[in-house]
């Protein structure tokens, strides 16, 4: 049951409250689709009156815009990994681990990326930003794979399209998985430790090192 507003609720800093409103809106849309994006649902979810929502945002359209800003901030913090961070597949591993962590901590973002709800709510221009986020991630994965292929680090016959599907599909699957979310942060990291070597083995094939110790990176 959604929490009801209370008169005794302590006033929070504006920036904190705005983030709470946006995160709540994202979860509502992820759970209920466009029908969940109402001031009534949103106010109940964050424990405010409907009027209080508009003290922080001039309109629900502004909330929708802020949702896209929030998604972008979560997904692309520290992106892309620096070139000096290692070889192409090492940079790809850093991206994979970081993105898995973000999606597992914010499963509603994974659901929103797989739907068109936010794009429909925010309008055409801002909807294009959601598409651009996907393309930005796909482009990074594709470029890492291209560079790895040039260095002779990929198995013959592994195409960038297949590699991209493998990497991004695994990221979304872990982020969207109820089992992964239930593991807790440390155990989710352990799951990434299990999955990434399998992906790398598939990409490298006969080019894989005889033995490799998987390490957890600070970029995660």
C-alpha positions in Angstrom: 0.0 0.0 0.0 1.3 3.5 -0.9 2.2 5.8 2.0 -0.2 8.7 2.7 1.1 12.2 3.3 1.5 13.2 6.9 1.5 16.7 8.4 4.3 15.9 10.8 6.7 14.8 8.0 10.1 16.5 8.3 10.9 19.0 5.5 13.7 17.7 3.3 16.1 19.8 1.3 14.7 20.7 -2.1 17.3 18.8 -4.1 16.7 15.7 -2.0 12.9 15.9 -2.4 13.1 16.5 -6.1 15.3 13.4 -6.6 12.8 11.4 -4.5 9.9 12.6 -6.7 11.8 11.7 -9.9 12.8 8.3 -8.6 9.3 7.6 -7.5 7.9 8.7 -10.9 10.4 6.3 -12.6 9.3 3.4 -10.5 5.6 4.1 -11.0 6.0 4.3 -14.8 8.2 1.1 -14.7 5.5 -0.7 -12.7 2.3 0.7 -14.1 3.2 2.3 -17.4 1.7 5.6 -18.4 -1.4 5.1 -16.2 0.8 5.3 -13.1 2.2 8.7 -14.1 -0.4 10.9 -12.3 -0.1 13.5 -9.5 -2.3 11.3 -7.3 -0.1 8.2 -7.6 3.1 10.2 -7.3 2.0 12.2 -4.3 0.9 9.1 -2.5 4.2 7.3 -3.3 6.4 10.0 -1.9 4.1 11.0 1.0 3.2 14.5 -0.2 0.1 16.3 -1.2 -0.6 16.8 -4.9 0.0 20.5 -4.5 3.4 19.9 -3.0 4.5 18.1 -6.2 4.0 21.4 -8.1 6.1 23.3 -5.5 9.1 21.3 -6.8 8.1 21.0 -10.5 6.0 23.4 -12.6 4.2 20.5 -14.4 4.2 16.7 -14.9 5.9 17.3 -18.2 8.8 18.8 -16.2 8.8 15.6 -14.1 9.0 13.5 -17.2 12.0 15.6 -18.5 13.7 15.2 -15.1 13.2 11.4 -15.3 15.2 11.3 -18.5 17.9 13.5 -16.9 18.0 11.1 -14.0 18.3 8.1 -16.2 21.2 9.6 -18.1 23.0 10.6 -14.9 22.7 7.1 -13.5 23.7 5.3 -16.6 26.6 7.5 -17.8 28.3 8.5 -14.6 32.0 8.0 -15.3 31.3 7.0 -18.9 33.2 6.1 -21.0 36.0 4.4 -19.2 39.3 6.2 -20.1 41.4 4.8 -22.9 44.3 4.6 -20.5 42.2 2.2 -18.4 43.4 -0.7 -20.5 42.9 -2.8 -23.7 39.6 -2.7 -25.5 38.1 -5.8 -23.7 39.4 -4.5 -20.4 37.5 -1.2 -20.9 34.5 -3.2 -22.0 34.7 -5.2 -18.8 34.8 -2.0 -16.8 31.7 -0.8 -18.6 29.9 -4.1 -18.1 30.6 -4.2 -14.4 29.6 -0.6 -13.8 26.4 -0.9 -15.8 25.4 -4.2 -14.2 25.8 -2.5 -10.8 23.7 0.5 -11.8 20.9 -1.6 -13.3 20.8 -4.0 -10.4 20.6 -1.1 -7.9 18.0 0.7 -10.1 15.9 -2.1 -11.7 13.2 0.4 -12.8 15.8 1.9 -15.1 16.3 -1.4 -16.8 12.5 -1.8 -17.3 12.2 1.8 -18.7 15.0 1.2 -21.2 13.1 -1.9 -22.5 9.9 0.1 -22.9 8.8 3.3 -24.6 6.8 4.6 -21.7 9.2 7.5 -20.8 9.6 8.5 -24.4 5.8 8.7 -24.8 5.4 10.8 -21.6 8.2 13.2 -22.3 7.4 14.0 -25.9 9.2 13.5 -29.2 12.3 15.6 -28.5 13.1 14.1 -25.1 12.0 10.7 -26.3 14.9 10.9 -28.7 17.2 11.3 -25.8 16.2 7.8 -24.5 17.0 6.4 -28.0 20.3 8.3 -27.9 21.2 6.7 -24.6 20.8 3.2 -26.0 22.8 4.1 -29.1 25.6 5.6 -27.0 26.0 2.4 -25.0 25.7 0.2 -28.1 28.3 2.4 -29.9 30.8 2.1 -27.1 30.4 -1.7 -27.0 30.7 -1.9 -30.8 33.8 0.3 -30.8 35.5 -1.8 -28.1 34.8 -5.0 -30.1 36.1 -3.4 -33.3 39.3 -2.4 -31.6 39.7 -5.9 -30.1 39.1 -7.5 -33.5 41.8 -5.2 -35.0 44.2 -6.4 -32.3 43.4 -10.0 -33.1 41.8 -10.6 -29.7 38.5 -11.9 -30.9 37.6 -15.4 -32.1 37.4 -15.6 -35.9 33.8 -15.3 -36.9 32.6 -13.3 -33.9 30.9 -10.3 -35.4 30.4 -7.0 -33.6 26.6 -7.5 -33.8 26.8 -10.8 -32.0 29.3 -9.5 -29.4 27.1 -6.5 -28.8 24.0 -8.6 -28.3 25.9 -10.9 -25.9 27.3 -8.0 -23.7 24.3 -5.8 -23.6 21.9 -8.7 -23.3 23.7 -10.0 -20.3 23.8 -6.5 -18.6 20.0 -6.1 -19.0 19.3 -9.6 -18.0 21.2 -9.3 -14.7 19.8 -5.8 -14.0 16.2 -7.0 -14.7 16.6 -10.3 -12.8 14.7 -10.5 -9.6 17.2 -13.1 -8.3 20.1 -10.7 -9.0 18.4 -7.9 -7.2 17.7 -10.1 -4.2 21.3 -11.1 -3.9 22.5 -7.7 -2.4 25.3 -5.5 -3.7 28.2 -7.9 -2.8 26.5 -10.9 -4.2 25.5 -9.1 -7.4 29.1 -8.2 -7.9 30.0 -11.9 -7.5 27.4 -12.7 -10.2 29.2 -10.3 -12.5 32.4 -12.1 -11.6 30.8 -15.3 -12.8 29.2 -13.9 -16.0 31.9 -11.7 -17.4 34.5 -14.6 -17.8 31.9 -16.5 -19.8 31.3 -13.6 -22.1 35.0 -13.0 -22.5 35.6 -16.6 -23.3 32.9 -16.5 -25.9 34.4 -13.4 -27.5 38.0 -14.5 -27.4 37.6 -18.2 -28.2 41.0 -19.7 -29.0 42.5 -16.3 -28.3 41.7 -16.5 -24.6 44.7 -16.6 -22.2 45.4 -20.0 -20.7 44.5 -18.7 -17.3 43.1 -15.5 -16.1 42.2 -14.2 -12.7 39.1 -12.1 -12.6 39.4 -9.0 -10.6 36.8 -6.5 -9.4 37.5 -3.1 -10.8 37.0 0.2 -9.1 34.9 1.4 -12.0 32.2 -1.0 -11.0 
